Amino acid sequence: MRTPLALIAWIALTACSGTVEPPDPGTTDTYALDPVPRGQGFQFSTRETEVPQGVEQQDCYFFRAGELAAANGLPDEPINLHRVQISQRDGSHHMNIFRVRTISGLDPANGTFQPAANGVGPCFNSANWADWPLLANTQQEGTVDWTYPEGVANVIQPDEWLMLQTHFVNASTQKTPQNYGRVWVNFWTVPKEQVKDELGTLFVTKQSIRVCSKLLTPTFEGGCHINSPSPVQIIGANGHFHSRGREFRIYSWDGKSTERPAEGQRFYTSESWDDPPMTHSPELDITVPAEGGIWYTCSYEWTPPPVGCQALDEFDRKKYSTPDRLLDCCYTFGPQVDQNEHCNAFVYYYPKQDDVTCF
């Protein structure tokens, strides 16, 4: 991600002084988004998040969309999200926005800002948002600016809690050069009269992955069945893994076959773990047949862990109760970049379906 000249100068000065101070709030931050004009949507931005060397900082922010919408002149009615803009400082590992559903360890009642560091805290435990639908995400450099196709909107209820999760890394495989992270999101809306189809999303994780010293180049596969009686249109997709990841693929699937779809059905490929592409409309517009879905694969190459094999084995033993005789310096599913791996697929489609099953 780009590093503005003003921040380069600030980094140099703080490096000489031996201390790191947050950017001066009185200066212009070139990462910041201009606010949405009154009556056309609203903006949410995070606080300045300190990310010292050796730290992975993952913070959860809760907010009610209706309160921000009302403050910016929108009526008290469902919010029809038609365009999203996201900007984040260099060092961001991911930014996800979820719609809060079942409360399990991560509760807005415990505060609208809930920070966590180095894998410790409710904001690092993915089981806490297991059934929370995805609203928006990015892992890309620069600013994401995506307008959905005409007539398509993600409909948010005004009293609905949303959770924005931001993960900044300043470790061995990824750096936060400014030592402070921040994210800005603009939500642009359209009147309900313009909405013809509601946007649906998929956020699916393959948690049985094991990338081990004696299984150097494994590939794992999974899929989701979108139980729709009519075809659906896929208009957005990206994949997510950590630094052992080599290739992420997503395919259109007929919902019937038990083998990976033909390569002609592939609509997404990523070979970049730290800056995976986000493919979306108008370039992406794939028709999935009725009762079909998506199929995804994650391929890896084992590399010696920066934290050492003992740390990987200890995590494997505690998290997955793996017996000592099977410990093999394995990267297993978990949140930390240097010692865990991920295999996550993000897909956006319409019209939204309530019956989706993943395997």
C-alpha positions in Angstrom: 0.0 0.0 0.0 1.2 3.5 -0.8 3.1 5.5 1.9 2.5 9.2 1.7 5.5 11.6 1.8 4.3 13.3 4.9 4.2 9.9 6.7 7.7 9.0 5.4 9.0 12.2 6.9 7.2 11.5 10.2 8.6 7.9 10.3 12.1 9.2 9.8 11.8 11.8 12.6 10.3 9.3 15.1 13.0 6.8 14.3 15.7 9.3 15.1 14.1 10.2 18.4 13.6 6.6 19.5 9.9 7.0 20.2 6.8 6.6 18.0 4.0 9.1 18.3 0.6 8.9 16.5 0.1 11.2 13.4 -0.7 14.7 14.3 -4.5 15.0 14.2 -4.2 18.5 12.8 -2.5 17.3 9.6 -4.2 15.9 6.5 -4.1 12.1 6.3 -4.0 11.2 2.6 -5.6 7.8 3.5 -8.7 9.5 4.9 -11.9 9.4 2.8 -14.0 12.5 2.2 -17.3 12.2 4.2 -20.4 11.1 2.4 -22.6 14.1 1.5 -25.5 14.6 3.9 -28.5 12.4 3.0 -26.6 10.1 0.7 -25.1 7.7 3.3 -22.6 7.9 6.2 -19.0 7.3 7.2 -17.4 5.2 10.0 -13.7 5.5 10.9 -11.7 3.7 13.5 -9.4 5.3 16.1 -5.6 5.5 15.9 -4.5 2.0 16.6 -0.9 1.6 17.9 0.9 -1.4 16.4 4.4 -1.7 18.0 7.1 -4.0 16.5 6.3 -7.6 17.3 2.5 -7.0 17.7 -0.5 -8.2 15.8 -3.4 -5.9 16.7 -6.9 -7.0 16.0 -9.7 -4.7 17.1 -13.5 -5.0 17.0 -15.7 -1.9 16.7 -19.4 -2.1 17.2 -21.9 0.5 15.8 -25.5 0.8 14.9 -25.9 1.7 11.2 -29.2 3.5 11.9 -27.6 5.9 14.4 -24.9 7.0 11.9 -27.5 7.2 9.1 -29.8 9.4 11.1 -26.9 11.7 12.1 -26.3 12.2 8.4 -29.9 13.0 7.5 -31.2 9.6 6.4 -34.8 8.5 7.4 -35.4 5.9 10.0 -36.0 3.0 7.7 -33.9 0.1 6.2 -30.6 1.3 4.8 -30.0 0.3 1.2 -26.2 0.0 0.8 -25.4 0.4 -2.9 -21.7 1.6 -2.9 -18.9 1.0 -0.4 -15.5 2.8 -0.2 -12.8 1.5 2.1 -9.3 3.0 2.8 -6.8 1.7 5.3 -3.2 2.5 6.2 -0.3 0.3 5.2 0.1 -2.8 7.4 -3.5 -3.9 7.4 -3.9 -7.7 7.2 -7.6 -7.5 6.7 -10.7 -5.4 7.3 -14.0 -7.2 7.7 -17.5 -5.9 8.5 -20.0 -8.3 9.9 -23.7 -8.1 10.8 -24.0 -9.2 14.5 -26.2 -12.2 15.1 -25.6 -14.9 17.8 -23.7 -13.5 20.8 -21.0 -15.9 21.9 -18.1 -14.3 23.7 -18.0 -11.1 21.6 -20.8 -8.8 22.8 -21.4 -5.1 22.0 -22.8 -4.8 25.5 -19.1 -5.1 26.7 -18.2 -1.9 24.8 -18.2 -0.5 21.3 -14.4 -0.8 21.1 -12.8 -4.2 22.0 -9.1 -4.5 21.2 -7.0 -7.6 21.2 -3.3 -8.3 20.6 -1.2 -11.3 19.6 -4.0 -13.8 19.4 -5.4 -13.1 22.9 -8.9 -11.7 23.4 -12.5 -12.3 22.1 -11.8 -10.3 18.9 -9.3 -13.0 17.8 -11.7 -16.0 18.3 -13.5 -16.7 15.0 -16.0 -18.9 16.8 -17.4 -15.6 18.3 -18.8 -14.5 14.9 -19.4 -17.9 13.4 -22.9 -17.1 12.1 -22.4 -13.3 11.5 -23.1 -12.5 7.8 -20.4 -10.7 5.9 -21.2 -7.1 4.9 -17.9 -5.9 3.3 -14.2 -6.7 3.4 -10.9 -5.7 1.9 -7.3 -6.8 2.0 -6.1 -4.7 -0.9 -3.6 -1.9 -1.2 -5.1 1.5 -1.7 -8.8 2.4 -1.7 -11.6 0.0 -2.6 -14.5 1.8 -4.3 -17.2 -0.5 -5.5 -20.7 0.4 -6.7 -23.0 -2.6 -7.0 -25.0 -3.2 -10.3 -28.1 -1.1 -10.8 -31.0 -2.2 -8.7 -28.8 -4.2 -6.2 -28.4 -3.3 -2.6 -27.3 -4.8 0.7 -30.2 -4.0 3.0 -29.3 -3.1 6.6 -31.9 -2.7 9.3 -31.6 0.7 11.2 -31.4 -1.0 14.7 -28.9 -3.6 13.5 -25.5 -3.9 15.2 -22.5 -4.0 12.8 -19.0 -5.1 13.8 -15.9 -3.7 11.9 -12.8 -5.8 12.6 -9.4 -4.5 11.6 -6.2 -6.5 11.9 -2.8 -4.7 11.6 0.5 -6.7 11.7 4.0 -5.5 12.7 5.8 -8.8 12.9 8.3 -10.7 10.7 6.2 -11.5 7.6 4.2 -8.3 7.5 4.9 -4.7 8.7 3.0 -1.6 9.8 5.6 1.1 8.9 3.8 4.0 10.5 3.3 2.0 13.8 -0.3 3.3 13.8 -3.2 1.8 11.9 -6.6 3.3 10.9 -9.5 2.5 8.6 -12.2 4.6 7.0 -15.4 3.3 5.4 -18.1 5.1 3.4 -21.5 3.6 3.1 -23.5 5.1 0.1 -27.2 4.4 -0.1 -30.0 4.5 -2.6 -33.8 5.0 -2.1 -35.8 1.9 -1.6 -37.7 2.5 -4.9 -34.4 1.8 -6.8 -33.8 -1.6 -5.1 -34.8 -4.7 -7.2 -32.5 -7.4 -5.7 -30.9 -7.8 -2.3 -27.2 -8.6 -2.2 -26.2 -11.9 -0.5 -22.7 -12.7 0.9 -20.7 -15.8 1.7 -17.9 -16.0 4.2 -16.6 -19.5 4.5 -13.5 -20.8 6.3 -11.7 -24.2 5.9 -10.5 -24.9 9.4 -9.1 -28.5 8.9 -6.0 -27.2 7.1 -2.6 -28.5 8.2 0.6 -27.4 6.5 3.4 -29.5 7.9 7.1 -30.2 7.5 6.4 -33.7 6.2 3.5 -32.5 4.0 5.2 -29.6 2.2 2.7 -28.6 -0.6 -0.8 -29.6 0.4 -4.0 -28.4 -1.2 -7.4 -28.1 0.6 -10.8 -27.8 -0.9 -14.3 -26.8 0.1 -17.5 -25.4 -1.2 -20.9 -23.8 -0.6 -24.3 -24.9 -2.0 -26.5 -21.9 -2.7 -30.0 -23.4 -2.5 -31.7 -21.2 -5.0 -34.5 -22.4 -7.4 -33.2 -20.0 -10.0 -29.7 -18.9 -11.1 -27.8 -16.3 -9.1 -25.2 -13.8 -10.2 -21.8 -13.7 -8.5 -20.4 -10.1 -8.6 -17.6 -10.1 -6.1 -14.9 -12.5 -4.7 -11.6 -12.7 -2.9 -9.6 -15.2 -1.0 -7.4 -15.1 2.1 -4.5 -17.1 3.5 -1.2 -16.3 5.2 2.4 -16.3 3.9 2.6 -20.1 3.2 -0.3 -19.7 0.8 0.6 -20.1 -2.9 -2.6 -20.1 -4.8 -6.3 -19.5 -4.0 -8.9 -20.5 -6.6 -12.7 -20.1 -6.6 -15.0 -21.8 -9.2 -18.6 -21.8 -10.2 -20.1 -25.2 -9.2 -23.2 -27.0 -10.5 -24.1 -28.2 -7.0 -24.1 -31.8 -8.1 -20.6 -33.0 -9.0 -18.3 -34.3 -6.2 -15.1 -33.3 -8.0 -13.4 -30.0 -8.5 -15.1 -28.1 -11.4 -13.3 -27.7 -14.7 -10.8 -24.9 -15.0 -13.2 -23.1 -17.4 -15.4 -22.6 -14.3 -12.8 -20.8 -12.4 -13.5 -17.1 -11.9 -11.0 -16.0 -9.2 -7.3 -16.6 -8.7 -4.9 -15.1 -6.1 -1.2 -15.8 -5.8 -0.6 -13.0 -3.3 -1.1 -13.6 0.4 -0.4 -10.1 1.6 -2.3 -8.2 -1.1 -4.9 -10.6 -2.6 -7.0 -9.1 -5.4 -10.6 -8.2 -4.9 -12.5 -9.1 -8.1 -15.9 -7.4 -8.5 -18.4 -6.1 -10.9 -18.5 -4.8 -13.6 -15.5 -7.0 -14.5 -17.0 -10.0 -12.6 -20.5 -11.1 -13.4 -20.8 -14.9 -13.3 -24.1 -16.9 -13.5 -24.3 -19.8 -11.1 -27.0 -22.4 -12.2 -30.1 -23.0 -10.0 -29.2 -25.2 -7.0 -25.5 -24.5 -7.7 -22.8 -22.8 -5.7 -19.1 -22.2 -5.4 -16.0 -24.4 -5.0 -12.7 -23.1 -3.6 -9.1 -24.4 -3.2 -6.2 -23.3 -1.1 -2.6 -24.5 -2.0 0.4 -24.0 0.3 4.1 -24.5 0.6 5.6 -25.2 4.1 8.4 -22.8 5.2 10.3 -22.8 8.5 8.2 -20.8 11.1 9.6 -17.5 12.3 8.4 -18.4 15.8 10.0 -21.8 15.7 8.5 -25.3 15.5 8.1 -25.6 19.3 5.5 -22.7 19.2 3.6 -24.3 16.4 3.5 -27.7 18.1 2.4 -26.1 21.4 -0.5 -24.3 19.6 -1.4 -27.6 17.8 -1.4 -29.5 21.1 -3.5 -27.0 23.0 -5.9 -25.9 20.3 -6.5 -29.2 18.6 -5.5 -31.8 21.2 -3.0 -33.3 18.8 -1.0 -36.1 20.4 2.7 -35.6 20.7 3.4 -38.5 18.2 1.6 -36.6 15.5 3.1 -33.2 16.0 5.0 -32.2 12.9 5.7 -28.4 13.0 2.3 -27.8 11.4 0.7 -24.5 10.6 -3.0 -25.0 11.6 -6.0 -22.8 11.4 -5.7 -19.7 13.6 -5.5 -15.9 13.6 -1.8 -15.1 13.9 0.1 -14.4 10.7 3.5 -15.9 11.8 2.3 -19.1 13.3 -1.2 -19.9 11.8 -2.8 -20.4 8.4 -6.2 -19.5 6.9 -8.3 -20.6 4.0 -11.1 -18.1 3.8 -13.4 -17.3 0.8 -15.5 -14.2 0.5 -18.2 -14.1 -2.2 -20.9 -11.5 -3.1 -23.9 -12.5 -5.2 -27.6 -11.7 -5.9 -30.4 -12.3 -5.3 -29.8 -13.1 -1.6 -30.7 -16.6 -0.4 -31.4 -17.7 3.2 -30.6 -21.4 2.5 -26.8 -21.8 2.0 -24.8 -24.8 3.2 -21.0 -25.1 3.1 -18.8 -28.1 3.4 
